[in-house]
Amino acid sequence: MPDIFIPGDKKEENKEKPQEFEAASSDLKFPEDEKHSHSLSSFCRNPKGFSFRDQDEDEKILLFLRKHFITNFTWIFITIILITIPPFLLFIPFLRETFLSSVPFNFLVVSVIFYYLIVFSFAFVSFATWFYNISIVTNKRIVDVDFSDLIYHDVAVTKLRLVEDTNYTKIGFLHSLFNYGNVFVQTAGEQAHFDFLAIPKPEDAVNIIEDLIGIHPK
């Protein structure tokens, strides 16, 4: 598992904070979302209790993002269908009286257990992929964490002063209904593009990043 989350121990405040941090704190007035933030949140402004590895003491998380929860519907629906298949087969007289009756009971039990292990593994990997694919915007930088199938883990970071442009797209009925879309950030760094896919309130995310660009001259 990626260790992007670490316990939010109280950090001692620096008496002399860099000018960059002071500007971000004083000039930006974002609506507070702390009351609605929790471990399954997909969009949090100024979240409390969140931290990440290599975070500076004077670095403040301004925006926490992951895919909209509605994007989990497909794998949740598939999991429910797969869970109900074995019990459903028991209610089919033909299978129960012919095929199932000829299979040794112990073999049948082991097969069902193995089947459910595969199903729950699929559900776990799908949830972990959604949960650990996150993006963080701080007063200093943008951090994008890509996590897939428990074996792929990539962290990309860019300074805010390297951000050149940002825009978003919302395509389709579901995107408009649930207000989620894709945010694209163009930078002058080694990684030219940062893509935040299927995040809630993409227009708000773009506005926040653009405001940050304004106080971080290139």
Backbone as CSV, one residue per row, in Angstrom:
resi,resn,N_x,N_y,N_z,CA_x,CA_y,CA_z,C_x,C_y,C_z
1,MET,0.832,-1.192,0.000,0.000,0.000,0.000,0.872,1.248,0.000
2,PRO,0.501,2.275,-0.716,1.269,3.490,-0.670,1.110,4.166,0.673
3,ASP,2.205,4.769,1.184,2.142,5.383,2.496,1.994,6.886,2.355
4,ILE,1.039,7.308,1.504,0.796,8.727,1.318,0.176,9.328,2.564
5,PHE,-0.589,8.508,3.319,-1.206,8.995,4.532,-0.328,8.637,5.716
6,ILE,-0.012,9.604,6.553,0.711,9.330,7.778,-0.013,10.030,8.910
7,PRO,0.135,9.552,10.160,-0.590,10.155,11.270,-0.345,11.647,11.341
8,GLY,-1.421,12.385,11.519,-1.322,13.834,11.559,-0.919,14.341,12.913
9,ASP,0.331,14.072,13.341,0.812,14.574,14.615,0.877,16.095,14.576
10,LYS,0.708,16.680,15.707,0.772,18.133,15.796,2.172,18.603,15.495
11,LYS,2.274,19.528,14.602,3.575,20.041,14.238,3.763,21.408,14.874
12,GLU,4.981,21.691,15.330,5.272,22.980,15.925,5.254,24.044,14.844
13,GLU,4.630,25.167,15.157,4.529,26.246,14.192,5.841,26.999,14.116
14,ASN,6.255,27.299,12.927,7.460,28.094,12.749,7.140,29.559,12.982
15,LYS,8.003,30.218,13.712,7.782,31.628,13.972,8.016,32.450,12.711
16,GLU,8.986,32.030,11.922,9.268,32.729,10.685,8.875,31.835,9.519
17,LYS,7.754,32.139,8.875,7.274,31.334,7.765,7.704,31.979,6.458
18,PRO,8.000,31.160,5.456,8.404,31.707,4.166,7.333,32.633,3.608
19,GLN,7.764,33.592,2.817,6.839,34.549,2.250,5.803,33.863,1.374
20,GLU,6.196,32.763,0.715,5.296,32.036,-0.177,4.092,31.503,0.587
21,PHE,4.349,30.963,1.769,3.275,30.395,2.577,2.373,31.492,3.124
22,GLU,2.970,32.618,3.517,2.180,33.703,4.061,1.232,34.253,2.994
23,ALA,1.713,34.341,1.780,0.862,34.851,0.706,-0.298,33.918,0.457
24,ALA,-0.015,32.603,0.427,-1.082,31.636,0.179,-2.110,31.667,1.281
25,SER,-1.687,31.872,2.510,-2.607,31.847,3.639,-3.454,33.106,3.702
26,SER,-2.861,34.248,3.383,-3.563,35.507,3.568,-4.401,35.914,2.364
27,ASP,-3.897,35.621,1.161,-4.572,36.096,-0.036,-5.712,35.200,-0.497
28,LEU,-5.636,33.914,-0.202,-6.656,32.982,-0.684,-7.709,32.758,0.383
29,LYS,-8.961,32.954,0.023,-10.068,32.758,0.946,-11.003,31.722,0.348
30,PHE,-10.738,30.445,0.634,-11.564,29.372,0.106,-12.616,28.987,1.137
31,PRO,-13.810,28.567,0.696,-14.807,28.059,1.636,-14.258,26.868,2.401
32,GLU,-14.581,26.782,3.663,-14.073,25.694,4.497,-14.942,24.455,4.334
33,ASP,-14.295,23.291,4.161,-15.009,22.030,3.992,-14.635,21.027,5.075
34,GLU,-13.961,21.455,6.148,-13.462,20.481,7.114,-14.582,19.659,7.735
35,LYS,-15.740,20.259,7.929,-16.834,19.551,8.593,-17.305,18.357,7.765
36,HIS,-17.056,18.400,6.465,-17.540,17.335,5.582,-16.423,16.404,5.131
37,SER,-15.207,16.618,5.619,-14.094,15.790,5.174,-13.973,14.537,6.017
38,HIS,-13.714,13.420,5.364,-13.487,12.147,6.036,-12.629,11.301,5.116
39,SER,-12.313,10.087,5.556,-11.354,9.268,4.808,-11.846,8.882,3.420
40,LEU,-13.158,8.937,3.176,-13.704,8.569,1.869,-14.086,9.789,1.036
41,SER,-13.704,10.964,1.474,-14.035,12.182,0.742,-13.350,12.190,-0.622
42,SER,-14.009,12.808,-1.583,-13.438,12.932,-2.927,-13.014,14.357,-3.248
43,PHE,-13.542,15.321,-2.499,-13.200,16.722,-2.726,-13.212,17.440,-1.389
44,CYS,-12.049,17.892,-0.939,-11.950,18.584,0.352,-11.113,19.841,0.204
45,ARG,-11.682,20.970,0.599,-10.893,22.191,0.715,-10.353,22.289,2.135
46,ASN,-9.085,22.647,2.261,-8.457,22.834,3.568,-8.755,21.678,4.523
47,PRO,-8.495,20.434,4.121,-8.859,19.286,4.971,-8.040,19.240,6.252
48,LYS,-8.673,18.801,7.325,-7.999,18.631,8.603,-7.666,17.152,8.804
49,GLY,-6.518,16.877,9.410,-6.139,15.504,9.722,-5.508,14.752,8.582
50,PHE,-5.248,15.419,7.449,-4.595,14.791,6.307,-3.140,15.251,6.245
51,SER,-2.261,14.343,5.940,-0.859,14.687,5.731,-0.253,13.662,4.784
52,PHE,0.941,13.953,4.266,1.580,13.029,3.345,3.083,13.032,3.576
53,ARG,3.719,11.982,3.117,5.161,11.849,3.289,5.890,12.993,2.579
54,ASP,6.956,13.472,3.219,7.781,14.564,2.703,7.073,15.914,2.731
55,GLN,5.966,16.025,3.454,5.291,17.308,3.596,6.123,18.229,4.492
56,ASP,6.348,19.455,4.050,7.096,20.413,4.852,6.277,20.872,6.042
57,GLU,6.980,21.321,7.082,6.282,21.765,8.284,5.404,22.978,8.023
58,ASP,5.826,23.837,7.105,5.050,25.039,6.826,4.176,24.871,5.578
59,GLU,4.001,23.636,5.151,3.203,23.362,3.945,1.782,22.989,4.340
60,LYS,0.825,23.648,3.745,-0.583,23.439,4.070,-1.325,22.834,2.883
61,ILE,-2.089,21.783,3.148,-2.905,21.161,2.100,-4.140,22.026,1.885
62,LEU,-4.295,22.520,0.665,-5.431,23.372,0.332,-6.546,22.608,-0.371
63,LEU,-6.188,21.515,-1.038,-7.186,20.775,-1.803,-6.804,19.308,-1.866
64,PHE,-7.763,18.440,-1.531,-7.564,16.988,-1.562,-8.582,16.411,-2.528
65,LEU,-8.105,15.621,-3.510,-8.979,15.143,-4.580,-8.805,13.647,-4.822
66,ARG,-9.887,12.994,-5.142,-9.864,11.649,-5.737,-11.110,11.511,-6.597
67,LYS,-11.227,10.418,-7.332,-12.372,10.225,-8.220,-13.694,10.267,-7.443
68,HIS,-14.720,10.769,-8.095,-16.055,10.809,-7.502,-16.481,9.400,-7.099
69,PHE,-17.164,9.280,-5.966,-17.548,7.954,-5.484,-18.461,7.232,-6.471
70,ILE,-19.200,7.977,-7.277,-20.114,7.345,-8.225,-19.365,6.491,-9.233
71,THR,-18.064,6.755,-9.436,-17.277,5.959,-10.383,-17.055,4.533,-9.879
72,ASN,-17.366,4.272,-8.614,-17.243,2.922,-8.063,-18.452,2.049,-8.380
73,PHE,-19.478,2.633,-8.957,-20.726,1.898,-9.166,-20.521,0.639,-9.998
74,THR,-19.684,0.714,-11.032,-19.516,-0.436,-11.931,-18.979,-1.649,-11.194
75,TRP,-17.853,-1.487,-10.462,-17.275,-2.655,-9.782,-18.137,-3.108,-8.598
76,ILE,-18.851,-2.190,-7.964,-19.762,-2.588,-6.878,-20.906,-3.433,-7.434
77,PHE,-21.456,-3.005,-8.566,-22.550,-3.755,-9.194,-22.078,-5.145,-9.631
78,ILE,-20.893,-5.202,-10.247,-20.356,-6.503,-10.677,-20.122,-7.418,-9.476
79,THR,-19.600,-6.862,-8.387,-19.346,-7.662,-7.185,-20.635,-8.243,-6.625
80,ILE,-21.684,-7.432,-6.575,-22.975,-7.914,-6.059,-23.509,-9.052,-6.922
81,ILE,-23.400,-8.893,-8.238,-23.868,-9.952,-9.143,-23.078,-11.241,-8.921
82,LEU,-21.747,-11.132,-8.813,-20.904,-12.315,-8.622,-21.185,-12.996,-7.286
83,ILE,-21.484,-12.223,-6.255,-21.776,-12.797,-4.940,-23.065,-13.615,-4.969
84,THR,-24.032,-13.172,-5.757,-25.344,-13.843,-5.779,-25.403,-15.051,-6.713
85,ILE,-24.380,-15.270,-7.537,-24.432,-16.372,-8.499,-24.505,-17.748,-7.829
86,PRO,-23.611,-18.112,-6.888,-23.700,-19.453,-6.277,-25.035,-19.746,-5.598
87,PRO,-25.555,-18.827,-4.752,-26.879,-19.122,-4.168,-27.966,-19.265,-5.218
88,PHE,-27.877,-18.462,-6.286,-28.881,-18.530,-7.340,-28.859,-19.895,-8.029
89,LEU,-27.661,-20.452,-8.233,-27.545,-21.750,-8.901,-28.204,-22.865,-8.095
90,LEU,-28.216,-22.704,-6.769,-28.828,-23.732,-5.922,-30.339,-23.816,-6.107
91,PHE,-30.940,-22.740,-6.633,-32.385,-22.714,-6.814,-32.815,-23.213,-8.194
92,ILE,-31.840,-23.642,-9.003,-32.178,-24.212,-10.310,-32.265,-25.730,-10.158
93,PRO,-33.468,-26.304,-10.252,-33.649,-27.747,-9.993,-32.751,-28.632,-10.844
94,PHE,-32.604,-28.297,-12.124,-31.820,-29.149,-13.017,-30.372,-29.266,-12.532
95,LEU,-29.751,-28.121,-12.196,-28.368,-28.148,-11.726,-28.248,-28.828,-10.374
96,ARG,-29.212,-28.556,-9.491,-29.147,-29.120,-8.143,-29.280,-30.633,-8.160
97,GLU,-30.099,-31.157,-9.052,-30.381,-32.591,-9.056,-29.424,-33.394,-9.932
98,THR,-28.759,-32.744,-10.851,-27.848,-33.471,-11.750,-26.386,-33.149,-11.445
99,PHE,-25.960,-31.971,-11.853,-24.550,-31.622,-11.734,-24.094,-31.524,-10.276
100,LEU,-24.783,-30.736,-9.465,-24.356,-30.513,-8.086,-24.426,-31.779,-7.242
101,SER,-25.398,-32.626,-7.523,-25.535,-33.856,-6.731,-24.410,-34.846,-7.021
102,SER,-23.781,-34.735,-8.205,-22.699,-35.649,-8.569,-21.320,-35.162,-8.127
103,VAL,-21.240,-33.938,-7.640,-19.964,-33.369,-7.199,-19.767,-33.654,-5.722
104,PRO,-18.599,-34.160,-5.328,-18.335,-34.404,-3.897,-18.523,-33.131,-3.085
105,PHE,-19.102,-33.289,-1.899,-19.438,-32.131,-1.067,-18.193,-31.315,-0.703
106,ASN,-17.110,-31.995,-0.315,-15.891,-31.288,0.071,-15.322,-30.463,-1.084
107,PHE,-15.354,-31.052,-2.271,-14.867,-30.335,-3.448,-15.742,-29.124,-3.731
108,LEU,-17.039,-29.269,-3.538,-17.970,-28.172,-3.771,-17.708,-27.024,-2.802
109,VAL,-17.468,-27.365,-1.537,-17.203,-26.337,-0.520,-15.919,-25.579,-0.844
110,VAL,-14.863,-26.321,-1.184,-13.584,-25.684,-1.514,-13.728,-24.784,-2.744
111,SER,-14.491,-25.237,-3.725,-14.689,-24.449,-4.952,-15.422,-23.152,-4.658
112,VAL,-16.435,-23.227,-3.804,-17.198,-22.021,-3.453,-16.321,-21.044,-2.680
113,ILE,-15.532,-21.557,-1.741,-14.629,-20.686,-0.975,-13.617,-20.012,-1.886
114,PHE,-13.033,-20.779,-2.797,-12.060,-20.222,-3.740,-12.713,-19.167,-4.632
115,TYR,-13.943,-19.437,-5.053,-14.681,-18.494,-5.895,-14.888,-17.166,-5.174
116,TYR,-15.314,-17.238,-3.914,-15.563,-16.003,-3.163,-14.264,-15.271,-2.838
117,LEU,-13.175,-15.995,-2.683,-11.882,-15.324,-2.483,-11.520,-14.479,-3.698
118,ILE,-11.781,-15.017,-4.884,-11.511,-14.273,-6.111,-12.413,-13.040,-6.193
119,VAL,-13.693,-13.211,-5.862,-14.641,-12.095,-5.925,-14.245,-10.982,-4.965
120,PHE,-13.931,-11.349,-3.724,-13.582,-10.333,-2.731,-12.217,-9.702,-3.034
121,SER,-11.324,-10.456,-3.659,-10.050,-9.875,-4.088,-10.282,-8.819,-5.165
122,PHE,-11.170,-9.134,-6.086,-11.527,-8.170,-7.128,-12.110,-6.898,-6.514
123,ALA,-13.009,-7.065,-5.537,-13.619,-5.900,-4.890,-12.582,-5.090,-4.115
124,PHE,-11.683,-5.789,-3.412,-10.664,-5.103,-2.621,-9.713,-4.305,-3.498
125,VAL,-9.243,-4.912,-4.584,-8.318,-4.228,-5.492,-9.005,-3.024,-6.139
126,SER,-10.270,-3.174,-6.501,-11.002,-2.069,-7.117,-11.160,-0.913,-6.138
127,PHE,-11.493,-1.248,-4.885,-11.643,-0.191,-3.883,-10.300,0.481,-3.589
128,ALA,-9.238,-0.316,-3.431,-7.921,0.251,-3.126,-7.437,1.150,-4.262
129,THR,-7.706,0.756,-5.506,-7.311,1.575,-6.642,-7.995,2.932,-6.596
130,TRP,-9.297,2.932,-6.256,-10.020,4.205,-6.125,-9.515,4.996,-4.922
131,PHE,-9.319,4.335,-3.799,-8.996,5.008,-2.542,-7.621,5.663,-2.574
132,TYR,-6.641,5.001,-3.185,-5.267,5.490,-3.145,-4.865,6.317,-4.363
133,ASN,-5.723,6.428,-5.362,-5.454,7.341,-6.468,-5.926,8.731,-6.067
134,ILE,-5.013,9.556,-5.622,-5.385,10.859,-5.086,-4.516,11.957,-5.686
135,SER,-5.000,13.169,-5.537,-4.243,14.355,-5.932,-4.333,15.365,-4.800
136,ILE,-3.223,16.031,-4.543,-3.141,17.002,-3.449,-2.589,18.306,-3.987
137,VAL,-3.249,19.399,-3.637,-2.764,20.734,-3.974,-2.429,21.441,-2.667
138,THR,-1.188,21.844,-2.515,-0.761,22.564,-1.320,-0.421,24.004,-1.697
139,ASN,0.027,24.763,-0.710,0.426,26.134,-0.989,1.773,26.216,-1.697
140,LYS,2.409,25.057,-1.924,3.710,25.027,-2.579,3.748,24.207,-3.855
141,ARG,2.940,23.155,-3.942,3.093,22.217,-5.048,1.823,21.423,-5.303
142,ILE,1.870,20.640,-6.370,0.802,19.698,-6.705,1.392,18.292,-6.648
143,VAL,0.717,17.404,-5.944,1.160,16.019,-5.804,0.086,15.116,-6.398
144,ASP,0.489,14.276,-7.334,-0.443,13.357,-7.988,0.023,11.919,-7.754
145,VAL,-0.821,11.113,-7.120,-0.484,9.732,-6.787,-1.302,8.792,-7.668
146,ASP,-0.609,7.984,-8.478,-1.259,6.967,-9.308,-0.983,5.601,-8.703
147,PHE,-2.048,4.875,-8.408,-1.950,3.573,-7.749,-2.880,2.613,-8.463
148,SER,-2.351,1.444,-8.843,-3.169,0.512,-9.615,-2.800,-0.935,-9.313
149,ASP,-3.818,-1.746,-9.049,-3.682,-3.205,-8.930,-2.662,-3.646,-7.876
150,LEU,-2.442,-2.836,-6.864,-1.564,-3.143,-5.724,-0.083,-3.224,-6.087
151,ILE,0.264,-3.111,-7.372,1.671,-3.279,-7.763,2.237,-2.047,-8.448
152,TYR,1.372,-1.152,-8.910,1.843,0.052,-9.603,1.623,1.251,-8.707
153,HIS,2.695,1.987,-8.421,2.622,3.136,-7.526,3.551,4.214,-8.061
154,ASP,2.968,5.322,-8.494,3.760,6.402,-9.074,3.328,7.730,-8.462
155,VAL,4.300,8.512,-8.005,4.024,9.812,-7.407,4.702,10.892,-8.245
156,ALA,3.916,11.827,-8.764,4.445,12.936,-9.549,4.221,14.235,-8.782
157,VAL,5.237,15.095,-8.785,5.176,16.350,-8.035,5.647,17.485,-8.931
158,THR,4.979,18.628,-8.830,5.434,19.824,-9.530,5.222,21.038,-8.644
159,LYS,6.132,21.993,-8.728,5.999,23.241,-7.994,4.908,24.098,-8.637
160,LEU,4.205,24.859,-7.810,3.137,25.704,-8.340,3.659,26.747,-9.318
161,ARG,4.903,27.194,-9.120,5.453,28.209,-10.011,5.688,27.671,-11.426
162,LEU,5.662,26.329,-11.571,5.859,25.726,-12.889,4.545,25.494,-13.636
163,VAL,3.417,25.714,-12.963,2.117,25.501,-13.593,1.845,26.630,-14.579
164,GLU,1.518,26.277,-15.810,1.304,27.272,-16.857,-0.166,27.465,-17.195
165,ASP,-0.931,26.385,-17.175,-2.334,26.503,-17.566,-3.121,25.351,-16.958
166,THR,-4.416,25.561,-16.786,-5.284,24.504,-16.262,-6.682,24.659,-16.855
167,ASN,-7.327,23.548,-17.137,-8.687,23.570,-17.671,-9.397,22.280,-17.284
168,TYR,-10.708,22.225,-17.509,-11.467,21.035,-17.144,-12.493,20.703,-18.222
169,THR,-12.946,19.449,-18.218,-13.995,19.003,-19.136,-15.036,18.188,-18.378
170,LYS,-16.284,18.348,-18.761,-17.385,17.514,-18.266,-18.169,17.045,-19.492
171,ILE,-18.081,15.756,-19.770,-18.697,15.216,-20.981,-19.699,14.134,-20.602
172,GLY,-20.926,14.288,-21.045,-21.924,13.257,-20.822,-22.936,13.631,-19.750
173,PHE,-24.019,12.878,-19.743,-25.139,13.154,-18.827,-24.742,12.922,-17.370
174,LEU,-24.060,11.793,-17.089,-23.687,11.480,-15.712,-22.734,12.518,-15.140
175,HIS,-21.800,12.993,-15.956,-20.850,14.006,-15.488,-21.584,15.277,-15.080
176,SER,-22.588,15.663,-15.848,-23.347,16.869,-15.524,-24.279,16.636,-14.337
177,LEU,-24.879,15.453,-14.277,-25.820,15.157,-13.201,-25.128,15.125,-11.847
178,PHE,-23.975,14.471,-11.779,-23.272,14.331,-10.502,-22.131,15.341,-10.339
179,ASN,-21.992,16.238,-11.299,-21.017,17.326,-11.234,-19.596,16.811,-10.994
180,TYR,-19.106,16.026,-11.925,-17.708,15.605,-11.868,-17.132,15.610,-13.283
181,GLY,-15.810,15.707,-13.360,-15.164,15.780,-14.657,-13.660,15.661,-14.532
182,ASN,-12.967,15.980,-15.604,-11.512,15.843,-15.656,-10.843,17.215,-15.630
183,VAL,-9.787,17.319,-14.826,-9.001,18.551,-14.750,-7.621,18.277,-15.333
184,PHE,-7.161,19.160,-16.204,-5.864,19.010,-16.853,-4.988,20.200,-16.489
185,VAL,-3.810,19.904,-15.968,-2.867,20.942,-15.551,-1.622,20.826,-16.414
186,GLN,-1.298,21.899,-17.093,-0.101,21.933,-17.945,1.027,22.629,-17.189
187,THR,2.198,22.009,-17.197,3.324,22.557,-16.451,4.547,22.710,-17.346
188,ALA,5.542,23.406,-16.806,6.819,23.567,-17.504,7.872,22.640,-16.921
189,GLY,7.447,21.668,-16.110,8.378,20.751,-15.482,8.656,19.524,-16.326
190,GLU,9.281,18.509,-15.690,9.615,17.275,-16.405,8.364,16.558,-16.869
191,GLN,7.320,16.551,-16.013,6.044,15.966,-16.428,5.161,17.104,-16.910
192,ALA,4.897,17.123,-18.210,4.229,18.275,-18.816,2.766,18.393,-18.430
193,HIS,2.121,17.258,-18.110,0.685,17.288,-17.833,0.378,16.535,-16.547
194,PHE,-0.557,17.086,-15.768,-1.133,16.407,-14.617,-2.621,16.281,-14.878
195,ASP,-3.133,15.066,-14.838,-4.538,14.820,-15.133,-5.249,14.324,-13.878
196,PHE,-6.275,15.054,-13.439,-7.109,14.641,-12.321,-8.438,14.177,-12.916
197,LEU,-8.630,12.873,-12.985,-9.757,12.320,-13.731,-10.965,12.061,-12.842
198,ALA,-12.137,12.421,-13.370,-13.436,12.134,-12.741,-13.549,12.676,-11.321
199,ILE,-13.009,13.848,-11.058,-13.081,14.425,-9.722,-14.347,15.265,-9.579
200,PRO,-14.903,15.381,-8.371,-16.068,16.248,-8.162,-15.687,17.720,-8.313
201,LYS,-16.657,18.541,-8.682,-16.502,19.992,-8.766,-15.228,20.408,-9.527
202,PRO,-15.075,19.972,-10.748,-13.836,20.295,-11.469,-13.624,21.792,-11.662
203,GLU,-14.730,22.550,-11.824,-14.569,23.989,-12.004,-14.000,24.657,-10.758
204,ASP,-14.388,24.159,-9.564,-13.848,24.710,-8.322,-12.358,24.407,-8.206
205,ALA,-11.966,23.190,-8.578,-10.551,22.813,-8.520,-9.721,23.698,-9.442
206,VAL,-10.234,23.960,-10.638,-9.519,24.811,-11.581,-9.380,26.228,-11.031
207,ASN,-10.446,26.753,-10.440,-10.399,28.108,-9.895,-9.376,28.216,-8.768
208,ILE,-9.318,27.198,-7.906,-8.366,27.213,-6.799,-6.934,27.190,-7.324
209,ILE,-6.663,26.315,-8.295,-5.310,26.231,-8.849,-4.919,27.518,-9.559
210,GLU,-5.866,28.110,-10.296,-5.574,29.362,-10.991,-5.283,30.483,-9.995
211,ASP,-6.012,30.523,-8.875,-5.727,31.535,-7.852,-4.333,31.342,-7.270
212,LEU,-3.938,30.087,-7.118,-2.598,29.813,-6.590,-1.518,30.229,-7.591
213,ILE,-1.778,30.017,-8.871,-0.822,30.440,-9.897,-0.591,31.938,-9.809
214,GLY,-1.658,32.688,-9.494,-1.557,34.134,-9.434,-0.627,34.655,-8.354
215,ILE,-0.419,33.877,-7.282,0.465,34.346,-6.208,1.821,33.659,-6.250
216,HIS,2.030,32.839,-7.291,3.318,32.186,-7.485,3.871,32.586,-8.840
217,PRO,4.533,33.733,-8.937,5.064,34.170,-10.241,6.071,33.184,-10.795
218,LYS,6.089,33.036,-12.087,6.971,32.053,-12.742,8.385,32.595,-12.837
